[in-house]
Amino acid sequence: MAKENLCEKCGEKKSCEEAYKQLGQAKSPSVVVGAIVAFVVPIVVFIASLAACEQILTSSIQATKLRLVLSFLLALVVTIALIMIMQVINKRLTKTDNPRTI
């Protein structure tokens, strides 16, 4: 309600409405895939690598706490490496697709 009252009194109401209409009609690619890749994939990779490291280290390290810490650190290294690889790929793709990126 407060926004409607504010817009009614504004002298720029017409140009503001037009700007929002143009933004709503803009044709741009969906960001859903990018959001999934940026947020979900690293989490899934971390969990999977943590489970894999735990399974691999179970036979060689008997101390539970040490095995857990090493598994966590190895999973963290794998996840950080994945994120760095994703950043390099993203930079290369944006350079070739759109030379005007910031």
TIMI-2910 file (N, C-alpha, C, CB; in pm, 1 decimal, decimal comma, always signed):
<rs>
+----------+----------+----------+----------+----------+----------+----------+----------+----------+----------+----------+----------+------+
!      n_x !      n_y !      n_z !     ca_x !     ca_y !     ca_z !      c_x !      c_y !      c_z !     cb_x !     cb_y !     cb_z ! resn !
+----------+----------+----------+----------+----------+----------+----------+----------+----------+----------+----------+----------+------+
!    +81,6 !   -119,7 !     +0,0 !     +0,0 !     +0,0 !     +0,0 !    +85,6 !   +125,6 !     +0,0 !    -92,6 !     +0,1 !   +119,4 !  Met !
!   +189,4 !   +128,4 !    +80,3 !   +272,4 !   +247,1 !    +91,2 !   +341,3 !   +277,4 !    -41,1 !   +375,9 !   +229,8 !   +201,9 !  Ala !
!   +383,1 !   +173,3 !   -113,7 !   +448,8 !   +194,2 !   -241,9 !   +351,7 !   +251,8 !   -344,7 !   +507,9 !    +63,0 !   -293,0 !  Lys !
!   +228,3 !   +205,1 !   -342,7 !   +129,3 !   +257,4 !   -436,3 !   +104,7 !   +405,5 !   -410,5 !     -2,3 !   +178,8 !   -425,4 !  Glu !
!    +93,3 !   +443,1 !   -285,4 !    +73,5 !   +584,0 !   -251,7 !   +193,9 !   +666,3 !   -293,0 !    +47,2 !   +600,6 !   -101,8 !  Asn !
!   +311,2 !   +613,7 !   -275,1 !   +433,0 !   +683,5 !   -312,6 !   +440,1 !   +703,7 !   -463,6 !   +555,4 !   +606,6 !   -263,6 !  Leu !
!   +401,1 !   +600,4 !   -538,7 !   +404,6 !   +608,7 !   -684,9 !   +298,0 !   +705,9 !   -737,7 !   +384,0 !   +469,0 !   -746,6 !  Cys !
!   +184,2 !   +713,1 !   -674,3 !    +77,4 !   +802,3 !   -718,8 !   +120,3 !   +948,8 !   -712,3 !    -47,8 !   +780,8 !   -634,0 !  Glu !
!   +203,4 !   +981,2 !   -615,3 !   +247,1 !  +1119,9 !   -597,0 !   +372,0 !  +1153,9 !   -677,8 !   +273,2 !  +1146,3 !   -450,6 !  Lys !
!   +433,7 !  +1053,4 !   -738,3 !   +560,1 !  +1074,1 !   -808,9 !   +535,8 !  +1130,9 !   -948,4 !   +638,4 !   +942,4 !   -818,4 !  Cys !
!   +618,2 !  +1224,9 !   -986,4 !   +609,3 !  +1284,5 !  -1119,2 !   +670,2 !  +1195,9 !  -1227,1 !   +677,4 !  +1419,0 !  -1119,7 !  Gly !
!   +751,1 !  +1101,3 !  -1190,2 !   +817,9 !  +1011,6 !  -1285,1 !   +744,4 !   +878,4 !  -1298,3 !   +962,4 !   +986,9 !  -1241,7 !  Glu !
!   +621,3 !   +871,3 !  -1253,6 !   +546,6 !   +746,7 !  -1251,3 !   +537,4 !   +683,2 !  -1390,3 !   +407,3 !   +770,8 !  -1195,7 !  Lys !
!   +509,4 !   +760,4 !  -1491,8 !   +491,3 !   +707,7 !  -1626,9 !   +620,7 !   +646,1 !  -1680,9 !   +442,8 !   +818,6 !  -1720,7 !  Lys !
!   +732,6 !   +716,1 !  -1665,1 !   +859,8 !   +663,4 !  -1716,4 !   +905,6 !   +542,7 !  -1634,4 !   +968,5 !   +773,1 !  -1714,6 !  Ser !
!   +872,6 !   +540,8 !  -1508,0 !   +906,9 !   +428,1 !  -1421,6 !   +829,8 !   +303,3 !  -1465,9 !   +876,1 !   +461,6 !  -1273,0 !  Cys !
!   +702,0 !   +318,9 !  -1492,3 !   +620,6 !   +206,5 !  -1539,4 !   +674,0 !   +154,2 !  -1671,3 !   +473,4 !   +248,3 !  -1554,6 !  Glu !
!   +712,8 !   +242,8 !  -1759,5 !   +765,6 !   +203,1 !  -1889,9 !   +896,5 !   +126,2 !  -1874,5 !   +786,8 !   +326,4 !  -1979,0 !  Glu !
!   +981,0 !   +170,4 !  -1784,3 !  +1108,4 !   +101,0 !  -1762,3 !  +1084,0 !    -41,4 !  -1712,2 !  +1196,0 !   +178,9 !  -1661,1 !  Ala !
!   +990,5 !    -58,4 !  -1620,7 !   +959,9 !   -192,0 !  -1569,7 !   +895,0 !   -280,2 !  -1676,2 !   +868,6 !   -182,0 !  -1448,3 !  Tyr !
!   +815,0 !   -222,0 !  -1763,3 !   +756,8 !   -299,8 !  -1872,4 !   +865,7 !   -349,5 !  -1966,3 !   +653,8 !   -216,1 !  -1949,8 !  Lys !
!   +962,1 !   -262,6 !  -1998,1 !  +1071,5 !   -303,0 !  -2086,2 !  +1157,7 !   -411,2 !  -2021,4 !  +1157,8 !   -181,8 !  -2122,7 !  Gln !
!  +1181,4 !   -398,4 !  -1892,7 !  +1259,5 !   -500,4 !  -1823,1 !  +1185,8 !   -633,8 !  -1820,8 !  +1290,8 !   -455,2 !  -1680,4 !  Leu !
!  +1055,4 !   -629,8 !  -1805,9 !   +976,1 !   -752,4 !  -1803,9 !   +971,4 !   -821,8 !  -1937,8 !   +837,1 !   -722,7 !  -1759,1 !  Gly !
!   +987,7 !   -747,6 !  -2045,4 !   +982,6 !   -805,0 !  -2179,5 !  +1120,3 !   -839,8 !  -2234,3 !   +914,1 !   -709,6 !  -2273,2 !  Gln !
!  +1224,2 !   -817,7 !  -2155,2 !  +1360,7 !   -843,9 !  -2201,6 !  +1380,0 !   -992,5 !  -2225,2 !  +1464,3 !   -792,0 !  -2100,0 !  Ala !
!  +1444,4 !  -1024,7 !  -2334,7 !  +1474,7 !  -1163,6 !  -2369,1 !  +1617,9 !  -1192,9 !  -2323,5 !  +1457,3 !  -1189,9 !  -2524,0 !  Lys !
!  +1631,5 !  -1274,2 !  -2221,5 !  +1763,8 !  -1310,5 !  -2172,9 !  +1762,2 !  -1457,2 !  -2130,8 !  +1807,0 !  -1219,0 !  -2054,6 !  Ser !
!  +1878,8 !  -1518,4 !  -2129,5 !  +1883,8 !  -1660,0 !  -2091,4 !  +1848,3 !  -1679,0 !  -1943,9 !  +2023,3 !  -1717,9 !  -2119,5 !  Pro !
!  +1797,4 !  -1796,2 !  -1913,0 !  +1760,7 !  -1828,9 !  -1776,2 !  +1885,2 !  -1843,9 !  -1690,2 !  +1677,0 !  -1957,1 !  -1772,0 !  Ser !
!  +1875,4 !  -1801,7 !  -1566,3 !  +1987,6 !  -1812,8 !  -1473,8 !  +1975,1 !  -1935,3 !  -1383,6 !  +1997,9 !  -1687,1 !  -1389,2 !  Val !
!  +1873,3 !  -2016,6 !  -1406,1 !  +1849,8 !  -2133,1 !  -1320,8 !  +1966,5 !  -2230,8 !  -1329,1 !  +1719,2 !  -2203,4 !  -1360,4 !  Val !
!  +2011,2 !  -2261,3 !  -1449,6 !  +2121,2 !  -2356,5 !  -1466,3 !  +2247,9 !  -2302,7 !  -1401,4 !  +2146,0 !  -2385,7 !  -1615,7 !  Val !
!  +2275,1 !  -2176,0 !  -1420,8 !  +2393,4 !  -2114,5 !  -1359,3 !  +2386,9 !  -2117,3 !  -1207,5 !  +2408,7 !  -1971,1 !  -1406,9 !  Gly !
!  +2269,1 !  -2093,7 !  -1152,1 !  +2253,4 !  -2096,2 !  -1007,1 !  +2273,2 !  -2237,2 !   -952,5 !  +2115,5 !  -2043,0 !   -967,5 !  Ala !
!  +2220,5 !  -2336,3 !  -1023,4 !  +2238,5 !  -2474,9 !   -979,6 !  +2386,1 !  -2512,9 !   -984,4 !  +2155,5 !  -2571,2 !  -1067,4 !  Ile !
!  +2452,1 !  -2476,8 !  -1092,3 !  +2594,0 !  -2509,4 !  -1105,3 !  +2675,6 !  -2438,2 !   -998,6 !  +2645,3 !  -2471,9 !  -1244,8 !  Val !
!  +2643,7 !  -2313,6 !   -972,1 !  +2723,2 !  -2235,0 !   -878,6 !  +2702,8 !  -2275,7 !   -733,2 !  +2690,6 !  -2089,9 !   -894,5 !  Ala !
!  +2584,3 !  -2320,0 !   -696,5 !  +2556,6 !  -2346,4 !   -555,7 !  +2539,7 !  -2494,0 !   -522,4 !  +2434,1 !  -2273,0 !   -514,9 !  Phe !
!  +2469,2 !  -2567,2 !   -603,2 !  +2436,2 !  -2705,8 !   -569,3 !  +2551,6 !  -2800,6 !   -601,6 !  +2310,3 !  -2749,8 !   -644,0 !  Val !
!  +2614,2 !  -2783,5 !   -715,7 !  +2720,2 !  -2875,7 !   -757,6 !  +2836,2 !  -2880,2 !   -657,2 !  +2772,7 !  -2835,3 !   -895,2 !  Val !
!  +2888,8 !  -2767,1 !   -608,9 !  +2996,3 !  -2776,8 !   -509,3 !  +2954,1 !  -2847,7 !   -380,4 !  +3046,2 !  -2638,7 !   -475,5 !  Pro !
!  +2831,1 !  -2827,6 !   -337,4 !  +2783,9 !  -2895,0 !   -216,1 !  +2775,4 !  -3045,3 !   -239,2 !  +2646,3 !  -2839,6 !   -172,7 !  Ile !
!  +2721,2 !  -3085,2 !   -354,0 !  +2710,1 !  -3227,9 !   -385,3 !  +2849,0 !  -3290,6 !   -398,4 !  +2629,3 !  -3248,9 !   -515,7 !  Val !
!  +2940,4 !  -3219,6 !   -462,6 !  +3076,3 !  -3272,0 !   -478,5 !  +3143,9 !  -3285,4 !   -342,0 !  +3159,9 !  -3180,0 !   -571,5 !  Val !
!  +3123,5 !  -3189,4 !   -253,8 !  +3183,2 !  -3197,4 !   -120,6 !  +3130,0 !  -3318,9 !    -44,7 !  +3155,1 !  -3068,5 !    -41,3 !  Phe !
!  +2999,2 !  -3337,1 !    -46,5 !  +2939,3 !  -3450,0 !    +26,0 !  +2985,2 !  -3582,7 !    -34,2 !  +2784,8 !  -3440,9 !    +23,3 !  Ile !
!  +2986,5 !  -3591,4 !   -166,2 !  +3029,2 !  -3715,5 !   -231,7 !  +3176,0 !  -3744,6 !   -205,6 !  +3004,0 !  -3707,7 !   -381,9 !  Ala !
!  +3260,1 !  -3643,6 !   -213,1 !  +3402,6 !  -3666,4 !   -188,8 !  +3429,7 !  -3695,5 !    -41,5 !  +3484,2 !  -3545,2 !   -234,1 !  Ser !
!  +3351,5 !  -3637,4 !    +47,2 !  +3365,7 !  -3668,9 !   +189,9 !  +3332,2 !  -3815,5 !   +215,2 !  +3274,6 !  -3577,6 !   +275,6 !  Leu !
!  +3223,6 !  -3861,6 !   +155,7 !  +3185,2 !  -4002,1 !   +171,3 !  +3289,4 !  -4094,5 !   +108,8 !  +3047,6 !  -4027,3 !   +108,0 !  Ala !
!  +3339,4 !  -4058,3 !     -8,3 !  +3439,8 !  -4140,9 !    -76,1 !  +3570,1 !  -4145,9 !     +3,5 !  +3466,7 !  -4087,0 !   -217,6 !  Ala !
!  +3614,4 !  -4032,0 !    +52,9 !  +3737,7 !  -4028,2 !   +132,4 !  +3721,6 !  -4108,4 !   +260,9 !  +3776,5 !  -3882,8 !   +165,3 !  Cys !
!  +3608,2 !  -4096,4 !   +323,0 !  +3581,5 !  -4172,7 !   +445,5 !  +3587,4 !  -4322,7 !   +415,6 !  +3442,9 !  -4134,4 !   +505,3 !  Glu !
!  +3528,2 !  -4363,2 !   +305,5 !  +3527,3 !  -4504,3 !   +268,0 !  +3668,3 !  -4553,7 !   +236,5 !  +3435,4 !  -4526,6 !   +147,4 !  Gln !
!  +3744,6 !  -4473,7 !   +165,3 !  +3880,7 !  -4513,1 !   +127,8 !  +3971,8 !  -4520,4 !   +250,1 !  +3938,4 !  -4414,5 !    +25,2 !  Ile !
!  +3960,2 !  -4423,4 !   +340,1 !  +4047,9 !  -4418,2 !   +456,8 !  +4007,8 !  -4514,7 !   +567,7 !  +4050,4 !  -4279,2 !   +511,2 !  Leu !
!  +3890,3 !  -4573,4 !   +559,3 !  +3843,9 !  -4664,3 !   +663,6 !  +3937,8 !  -4783,6 !   +680,9 !  +3703,5 !  -4713,2 !   +631,5 !  Thr !
!  +3985,9 !  -4835,7 !   +571,5 !  +4072,4 !  -4953,8 !   +580,4 !  +4214,6 !  -4920,5 !   +625,9 !  +4077,7 !  -5023,2 !   +446,3 !  Ser !
!  +4259,4 !  -4798,4 !   +603,0 !  +4398,9 !  -4766,7 !   +634,2 !  +4418,5 !  -4691,8 !   +766,1 !  +4456,9 !  -4685,4 !   +523,3 !  Ser !
!  +4318,7 !  -4617,0 !   +812,2 !  +4331,7 !  -4539,9 !   +936,4 !  +4225,7 !  -4586,8 !  +1034,5 !  +4318,4 !  -4386,5 !   +909,9 !  Ile !
!  +4270,8 !  -4636,3 !  +1149,6 !  +4178,5 !  -4689,7 !  +1249,1 !  +4123,1 !  -4582,1 !  +1342,6 !  +4247,6 !  -4796,4 !  +1330,3 !  Gln !
!  +4197,8 !  -4474,9 !  +1365,2 !  +4153,1 !  -4368,1 !  +1455,6 !  +4039,1 !  -4290,3 !  +1388,8 !  +4271,9 !  -4272,2 !  +1492,3 !  Ala !
!  +3923,1 !  -4293,2 !  +1451,6 !  +3803,2 !  -4234,0 !  +1391,8 !  +3815,0 !  -4083,8 !  +1372,8 !  +3682,9 !  -4264,1 !  +1477,1 !  Thr !
!  +3864,1 !  -4015,3 !  +1474,6 !  +3873,9 !  -3868,3 !  +1465,8 !  +3974,3 !  -3826,2 !  +1359,0 !  +3914,5 !  -3808,5 !  +1602,2 !  Lys !
!  +4086,9 !  -3893,6 !  +1353,4 !  +4188,0 !  -3861,7 !  +1252,4 !  +4133,1 !  -3887,6 !  +1112,3 !  +4316,4 !  -3944,6 !  +1275,9 !  Leu !
!  +4064,3 !  -3999,8 !  +1096,4 !  +4005,4 !  -4033,4 !   +967,1 !  +3902,7 !  -3928,3 !   +925,5 !  +3940,1 !  -4172,5 !   +972,2 !  Arg !
!  +3822,2 !  -3883,2 !  +1020,5 !  +3721,4 !  -3781,8 !   +991,3 !  +3785,2 !  -3649,2 !   +949,4 !  +3631,9 !  -3760,5 !  +1112,9 !  Leu !
!  +3888,5 !  -3608,7 !  +1022,6 !  +3956,8 !  -3482,6 !   +990,3 !  +4023,4 !  -3491,2 !   +853,2 !  +4062,0 !  -3448,5 !  +1098,5 !  Val !
!  +4092,1 !  -3601,6 !   +827,1 !  +4157,3 !  -3617,1 !   +696,5 !  +4055,0 !  -3623,7 !   +583,0 !  +4244,2 !  -3743,4 !   +695,6 !  Leu !
!  +3946,0 !  -3692,2 !   +605,7 !  +3840,1 !  -3699,4 !   +503,5 !  +3784,1 !  -3561,0 !   +475,2 !  +3726,5 !  -3794,3 !   +548,5 !  Ser !
!  +3760,6 !  -3485,1 !   +581,9 !  +3707,9 !  -3349,8 !   +565,5 !  +3805,5 !  -3262,3 !   +487,2 !  +3678,6 !  -3286,9 !   +702,3 !  Phe !
!  +3932,8 !  -3267,9 !   +523,8 !  +4032,2 !  -3185,0 !   +454,7 !  +4046,8 !  -3225,2 !   +307,4 !  +4168,2 !  -3195,5 !   +525,4 !  Leu !
!  +4049,1 !  -3354,9 !   +280,8 !  +4058,5 !  -3399,3 !   +141,7 !  +3935,2 !  -3358,8 !    +61,1 !  +4076,8 !  -3550,9 !   +135,8 !  Leu !
!  +3817,3 !  -3370,4 !   +120,3 !  +3694,7 !  -3328,6 !    +51,9 !  +3695,8 !  -3178,4 !    +27,5 !  +3570,6 !  -3368,3 !   +133,7 !  Ala !
!  +3749,4 !  -3104,2 !   +121,2 !  +3758,7 !  -2959,0 !   +105,0 !  +3853,7 !  -2922,9 !     -9,1 !  +3805,9 !  -2893,3 !   +235,8 !  Leu !
!  +3964,6 !  -2993,1 !    -18,3 !  +4060,4 !  -2969,0 !   -126,8 !  +3996,4 !  -3000,9 !   -262,0 !  +4188,5 !  -3054,0 !   -106,4 !  Val !
!  +3926,9 !  -3112,7 !   -269,0 !  +3859,9 !  -3151,0 !   -394,5 !  +3756,3 !  -3045,6 !   -433,7 !  +3792,0 !  -3290,2 !   -380,3 !  Val !
!  +3679,1 !  -2998,1 !   -337,1 !  +3575,7 !  -2898,9 !   -365,9 !  +3636,3 !  -2765,8 !   -408,7 !  +3486,7 !  -2878,5 !   -243,8 !  Thr !
!  +3741,7 !  -2722,9 !   -342,2 !  +3808,4 !  -2597,4 !   -380,6 !  +3867,4 !  -2610,3 !   -520,8 !  +3919,9 !  -2560,4 !   -278,5 !  Ile !
!  +3925,5 !  -2725,1 !   -551,5 !  +3978,8 !  -2746,4 !   -686,4 !  +3867,2 !  -2740,0 !   -790,0 !  +4051,6 !  -2881,8 !   -695,2 !  Ala !
!  +3753,0 !  -2800,5 !   -759,0 !  +3639,1 !  -2794,5 !   -850,8 !  +3593,7 !  -2650,5 !   -872,8 !  +3522,8 !  -2878,7 !   -797,0 !  Leu !
!  +3584,7 !  -2573,5 !   -765,5 !  +3541,2 !  -2433,9 !   -777,2 !  +3639,3 !  -2355,0 !   -862,8 !  +3527,7 !  -2368,9 !   -637,8 !  Ile !
!  +3768,3 !  -2378,0 !   -844,2 !  +3868,0 !  -2307,2 !   -924,7 !  +3857,5 !  -2346,2 !  -1071,5 !  +4009,2 !  -2336,1 !   -872,6 !  Met !
!  +3836,0 !  -2474,4 !  -1098,0 !  +3819,0 !  -2519,5 !  -1237,0 !  +3693,9 !  -2456,9 !  -1297,9 !  +3810,2 !  -2674,3 !  -1243,8 !  Ile !
!  +3585,9 !  -2450,9 !  -1219,7 !  +3462,5 !  -2390,3 !  -1269,5 !  +3482,8 !  -2241,9 !  -1300,2 !  +3349,1 !  -2408,2 !  -1167,2 !  Met !
!  +3561,6 !  -2172,7 !  -1219,4 !  +3588,4 !  -2031,1 !  -1244,6 !  +3667,9 !  -2012,0 !  -1373,3 !  +3664,0 !  -1969,4 !  -1126,7 !  Gln !
!  +3766,0 !  -2096,9 !  -1396,3 !  +3845,6 !  -2087,2 !  -1519,4 !  +3757,5 !  -2113,5 !  -1640,8 !  +3964,2 !  -2187,1 !  -1516,5 !  Val !
!  +3675,7 !  -2217,3 !  -1633,0 !  +3585,0 !  -2248,0 !  -1744,1 !  +3488,1 !  -2133,4 !  -1767,9 !  +3507,4 !  -2377,5 !  -1716,4 !  Ile !
!  +3433,9 !  -2077,6 !  -1660,4 !  +3339,8 !  -1966,3 !  -1673,3 !  +3405,6 !  -1843,5 !  -1736,5 !  +3282,6 !  -1929,9 !  -1536,4 !  Asn !
!  +3528,1 !  -1814,1 !  -1697,3 !  +3597,9 !  -1699,7 !  -1756,5 !  +3622,3 !  -1720,3 !  -1905,0 !  +3730,4 !  -1675,5 !  -1685,2 !  Lys !
!  +3660,0 !  -1842,8 !  -1942,1 !  +3684,5 !  -1869,9 !  -2084,3 !  +3555,7 !  -1864,0 !  -2165,4 !  +3750,3 !  -2006,8 !  -2101,7 !  Arg !
!  +3447,0 !  -1914,8 !  -2109,3 !  +3319,5 !  -1911,5 !  -2180,9 !  +3267,2 !  -1768,7 !  -2196,0 !  +3216,0 !  -1997,4 !  -2108,4 !  Leu !
!  +3281,1 !  -1687,9 !  -2092,5 !  +3230,2 !  -1550,5 !  -2102,0 !  +3317,2 !  -1466,8 !  -2194,6 !  +3223,8 !  -1485,4 !  -1962,8 !  Thr !
!  +3444,7 !  -1497,1 !  -2204,8 !  +3530,6 !  -1422,5 !  -2297,9 !  +3492,6 !  -1451,5 !  -2441,9 !  +3678,1 !  -1457,2 !  -2274,9 !  Lys !
!  +3460,1 !  -1575,5 !  -2473,2 !  +3428,1 !  -1609,0 !  -2611,6 !  +3284,0 !  -1574,0 !  -2647,0 !  +3452,7 !  -1756,7 !  -2636,4 !  Thr !
!  +3191,7 !  -1585,8 !  -2551,3 !  +3051,8 !  -1558,0 !  -2578,9 !  +3020,3 !  -1409,8 !  -2583,8 !  +2966,5 !  -1623,4 !  -2476,2 !  Asp !
!  +3074,3 !  -1334,9 !  -2490,6 !  +3039,9 !  -1193,8 !  -2480,6 !  +3163,3 !  -1113,0 !  -2445,5 !  +2929,6 !  -1171,5 !  -2376,3 !  Asn !
!  +3224,3 !  -1048,1 !  -2543,1 !  +3347,9 !   -973,3 !  -2516,0 !  +3324,3 !   -848,2 !  -2432,0 !  +3413,9 !   -934,3 !  -2646,4 !  Pro !
!  +3200,6 !   -808,5 !  -2407,2 !  +3174,5 !   -685,3 !  -2333,0 !  +3151,6 !   -709,3 !  -2183,8 !  +3054,5 !   -615,2 !  -2391,5 !  Arg !
!  +3183,8 !   -829,3 !  -2132,2 !  +3163,7 !   -856,1 !  -1990,8 !  +3265,7 !   -779,7 !  -1907,7 !  +3173,0 !  -1006,5 !  -1962,3 !  Thr !
!  +3229,9 !   -756,0 !  -1786,0 !  +3316,4 !   -678,6 !  -1696,4 !  +3412,4 !   -771,5 !  -1627,6 !  +3234,2 !   -599,7 !  -1592,5 !  Ile !
+----------+----------+----------+----------+----------+----------+----------+----------+----------+----------+----------+----------+------+
</rs>
